[in-house]
Amino acid sequence: MRGPDQPRSRVGLLAWFAAQWIVIPVESVLRLAWNAALFCGDGVPEDAARATDPLARFLGPRRLALEWSRKPARWERHLERLLARLAVELRDGDFSLATRICHRPRVVAVKGEHAPVAHAVLLNVRDYRGAAPGTVARIAAGEGLVAVARRGNARRLGMDVRLRDPGGE
């Protein structure tokens, strides 16, 4: 059985690439309908489904080529570009639509730092599954970021990424 940080099978990649064109729109509509039913039925906000979650799983041709290759060097270049973009957005505090959908920016408490809170983003396992161990932390450190592994259920696996010293900048 494959772990979440293992490369996806090529058959699975092709199957998802073909099926996503139907699955993602249907799931988005179902999530919107669920939220409408909650709103009309006095549901609690904690039960609401994020309508943008299916969009975060979109697999475009460029991403398909990245996951198909299984070359750690290619994943490293992908991480360098991604973390450089996230570092700029974290410093500015202004997040693009893609970051809001795929990386869920939020404010987190920081213990032992100059600032009591800082912006952080979620780096999903799908963003670094083909990279060698330790690559994320090394590249993040080079960008002035800290990447901390998350604990929890499989849906929340990944890393929280924030500025190394949010108060000092």
Number of C-alpha atoms within 10 A of each C-alpha: 4 8 9 15 17 15 18 17 12 14 10 10 17 14 11 16 15 12 11 19 12 9 12 18 13 13 17 18 12 14 19 17 14 16 19 13 13 16 13 9 9 8 13 9 10 6 10 16 16 12 17 16 16 18 16 15 14 16 18 11 10 9 13 16 13 16 22 17 15 17 13 17 13 16 21 18 13 16 19 19 12 15 22 17 15 27 19 14 17 21 17 10 14 12 19 11 10 11 18 16 18 20 20 16 22 13 11 14 12 15 9 7 14 11 13 12 14 20 20 24 25 24 25 21 17 16 21 22 20 23 22 13 12 8 16 23 17 14 20 23 15 13 18 16 24 20 22 15 12 14 10 8 7 10 9 13 18 23 22 20 25 27 24 17 15 19 12 9 7
